[in-house]
Amino acid sequence: MIRIIQQRIKCIGCNACVEAADYRWRLSTKDGKCTLVGGIEKRGFYSVMVHDHELEDNLKAAQNCPVNIIKIHEI
């Protein structure tokens, strides 16, 4: 299992995470920021636990994020 964490408030809506893993990330039409699909908000951070098969794509999403607001932790 892996945990994906996003600090959404700092998102600039560049869409890099959506391009890397479109099944896990969406661009919000309300505010133009990227949203972690299935993410639960706690103190400004969104997180979700997912299976290992999503690791590679979400690592790319984290690496491509120009503001470094996506973190991946292997559990």
N, C-alpha and C positions, 0 to 999 in steps of 0.2 A: 504494500500500500504506500501511497505517497500523499502528502498534504500540499495543496497549492494555496498560497497566501497572496493576497493583493491589497495594497493600500490605495483604494479606488479614488480617494479625494485628490491624489496627486496625478491621476491619469490625465494625459493630454489628448487622448483619442486618436493616436497615430495609426491604429488598426494592425500593428505588427503581431500582436497576440492572436487576433482573429485569423490572420493569414497562416499562422503556424498551427493552430488547433481550433478550427471553426466550430467543432462540436462542443468545446468547453468555454469559448469566449464569444461575446456578442457586443456589437456597437449599439449603445442606447440612442434611440431617436429623441429622447427627452432632453438629455444634457450633452450628448456627443462623446461620452466617456465609455470605455470598455467595461463590460460586466462579466464577472466570473459566474458562469452558468452553474447553478446549484450551490453557490456560495452563501454562507451564513455570516451576517455582519456582527462584529463584536468590537466595540471601541474604535471604529473607523477602519478595521481590517476585515476583509472577507476571506473565508477559508472553506475548503471542501476537501474531503478525503476521497481519493479515487484509486483505481487499480493500476498496477504497474504498467499495463500496456499503453497508458497515456503519458508515461514518463518522457519519452523522447520528444514528442511534439510540444509538450509543455516546457521542457528545458529550452527548446528553441524559442518559445514565446518569451520566457524569462530573459534569455540572452539577447533577443532582439528588442526588448523594451528599452527605449532611449532614456527613460527616467528611473529605471531600476526599481520598480514597485512590485514586481512579481518574484516570489521566493518559492522554491521547491524543496521539500524535505522528505527524504525517504524514511518510512516508518518500519 
